[in-house]
Amino acid sequence: MTGPVSWPLIYELVARWKSLELSSLPCSVALGGRFDNGRGSGMQLFQRDRITEVVKIDVAALEAVEEGFAALGRGTVVQPPILSMTIEESNGEVDVKTAHIRGNSRFAIKVSPGFFDNPKIGLPSLNGLMMVFSAKTGLVDAVLFDEGYLTMVRTALAGAIAAKHLSREDSHRVTVLGAGEQATKQIEALQLVRDIRVVDVWARRRDAAETWAIPVRAKGLEVNVHDSASLACRQADIIITTTPSQTPILNGDDLPDGVHVTAMGSDSPEKRELDESVMTGADVFVCDTRAQSESNGELKAFAGRNVPFEVIELGQVIAEGKQVRKDRSDITVCDLTGTGVQDTAIAGFALARLEQEQN
């Protein structure tokens, strides 16, 4: 397709994207093609099917996201606050995140809707797209219509990265609180960094947890379904919370010595998964960014008060090689709210893979 970018056509693409009504559009667009922008370069469009072919939960993707965290720890990232909007009548929310890693040739802006009643009507709860821009000219290099896939991947990898740097190396048993897609992907990613053998799971609905356990068992893992979060956590080496809960589901009394906790679910002002006692009772508290943890994550439990413990950012741990776990019995907690630098990292990784495949 030649000529300058037609923004009405782009808007039409976005409008039609969810229902995948792409048959009336040019073949190159529908399959993942390039628009000539009239300035000697082009804008590429890729759909979920193409993206999932080249981006997996694997070591290469993990290293890309880990480097994004490290750049954040080195102070070489420009990252504005998250733009968030709640759609209360649909139990939904929309987040816009972005970041630029200084020296990188590209940056990404992500639009990420989360509508948590969607599974009731046969639709995924997460959706979205990422736009990749040239950091030199500001022109759009690519639009990745990933439908939330890249967010799912980088979120799972972030949990694995936290466990890599904070959990005991001989951790074999993991507890997941929540029985959605992210719980499954957290286990998959965690296996990149730890030899996981046993999974304990709890969800508000036992039938959901039982259903969730079936494909995980099929992958060769022992899975135990529990009637309470407390019971699920008793023998855990690692605990991962993956719910949109607005009230704490994990208490300090639930934590065995030496456990590592990664809290994934609290990423907006109304959500909360950890009781204060989890954080005050921990030996180490880590988060992706303190500002986001205070506004959207678990540190908002201390709003208006001094936080009574040291707060360390995950990027610092990675960039500086910090050994924050001093003893096997130490309890470590990591609060991950999701950052724009993760999106720029995974989008850049995905686009590089897609371009490599085309060449």
C-alpha positions, 0 to 999 in steps of 0.5 A, spaced: 500 500 500 503 506 497 501 513 499 501 517 506 498 514 512 491 514 512 489 515 519 481 514 518 483 507 516 487 506 522 481 508 526 477 503 522 482 498 523 482 499 531 474 499 530 474 492 527 480 489 530 476 486 536 471 482 531 477 481 526 473 484 521 479 484 516 477 481 510 475 488 507 482 491 508 488 490 504 491 483 504 498 486 507 494 490 512 490 484 514 496 479 515 501 484 517 504 489 512 507 495 512 504 502 510 508 507 506 508 514 510 511 518 505 517 520 508 521 514 506 519 509 512 513 505 513 509 503 519 508 495 520 502 492 522 502 485 526 496 481 529 496 477 535 497 470 531 503 473 528 506 475 534 504 469 538 508 465 533 515 469 534 514 471 542 514 465 547 515 465 554 522 463 554 529 465 556 530 470 551 524 474 552 525 474 560 532 477 558 529 482 554 524 484 560 530 483 565 534 488 562 528 493 562 528 493 569 536 493 570 535 500 566 530 502 570 535 501 576 540 504 573 536 511 572 536 510 564 529 510 563 524 516 562 517 513 565 511 517 566 505 516 571 500 511 568 494 514 565 488 510 568 480 510 567 475 505 570 469 503 567 465 501 573 458 499 569 462 494 566 467 492 571 473 494 567 479 499 566 483 502 561 491 503 562 496 507 558 503 506 559 509 508 556 517 509 557 523 510 553 530 507 555 535 512 553 539 510 548 534 505 545 532 507 538 525 505 539 519 506 545 512 503 546 506 506 548 501 501 550 493 501 551 491 495 555 483 494 557 482 489 562 474 487 563 474 482 568 467 480 567 468 478 560 470 470 561 462 470 563 461 471 555 466 467 552 471 473 552 478 474 555 479 479 560 485 482 557 486 486 551 490 491 548 495 493 543 502 496 543 504 502 538 512 502 537 515 509 535 522 511 533 525 515 538 529 519 533 523 521 529 517 520 533 514 516 527 510 510 528 514 504 526 509 499 528 502 497 531 502 490 534 495 488 535 497 483 540 490 483 544 493 483 551 498 477 549 505 481 550 502 484 556 500 477 559 507 475 557 511 480 560 507 480 566 509 472 567 516 474 566 516 479 571 514 474 576 519 469 574 524 475 574 522 477 581 523 470 584 530 469 580 533 474 584 529 474 591 527 466 592 531 461 595 535 457 589 532 450 591 525 453 591 520 447 588 513 448 591 509 454 589 502 456 591 498 461 586 492 464 589 487 465 583 486 461 578 486 465 571 490 465 565 495 469 569 496 464 574 497 459 569 503 463 565 506 465 572 507 457 573 510 457 566 515 463 567 517 461 574 519 454 571 525 458 567 528 460 573 526 455 578 525 447 578 518 447 580 515 440 582 509 442 586 503 447 585 498 449 591 492 453 588 486 456 592 481 461 588 474 463 591 471 458 587 473 451 588 470 449 582 475 454 578 481 452 581 479 444 580 478 446 572 485 450 572 489 444 575 487 440 570 492 442 564 497 444 569 497 437 572 497 435 564 504 438 564 507 433 569 506 437 575 503 435 582 497 440 583 493 440 590 487 444 590 485 448 597 479 450 601 483 456 603 489 461 602 492 459 609 492 452 607 495 453 600 501 457 603 503 452 609 508 449 605 510 454 600 517 456 597 514 461 593 507 464 593 504 468 587 498 472 588 494 473 581 487 476 583 483 483 582 481 483 589 479 489 593 480 486 600 487 482 602 487 475 601 494 473 604 496 475 611 502 475 615 500 468 619 500 465 612 507 465 611 512 460 612 519 461 614 523 462 608 518 464 603 518 469 597 511 472 595 510 476 589 504 480 589 501 481 581 494 483 582 494 490 585 495 495 579 490 500 581 488 504 587 482 500 589 485 493 588 489 490 594 491 483 595 496 483 601 494 485 609 499 490 612 502 484 616 505 481 610 509 487 609 511 489 616 513 481 617 517 481 611 525 481 612 525 484 605 520 488 601 521 490 593 517 493 588 517 495 581 517 502 582 515 505 589 511 511 586 506 506 583 506 501 589 504 507 593 499 509 588 496 503 585 500 497 589 500 494 596 504 500 599 498 504 599 496 500 605 500 505 608 497 512 605 498 518 610 503 514 614 511 513 614 512 506 611 515 502 617 520 498 613 526 499 607 523 499 600 527 497 595 526 497 587 527 491 583 531 494 578 536 496 583 537 489 585 538 487 578 542 492 576 547 492 582 547 485 583 544 486 590 543 480 595 537 482 599 536 475 602 541 474 607 538 467 610 534 461 608 529 463 613 528 470 610 521 472 608 521 476 601 516 480 598 515 483 591 510 488 589 509 488 581 504 493 579 506 493 571 511 498 568 511 502 562 519 500 561 516 492 561 512 494 555 517 498 551 522 492 553 517 486 550 514 490 544 521 492 542 523 484 543 517 482 539 518 487 533 525 485 532 523 478 532 518 479 527 522 483 523 528 478 523 523 473 521 521 477 515 528 478 512 
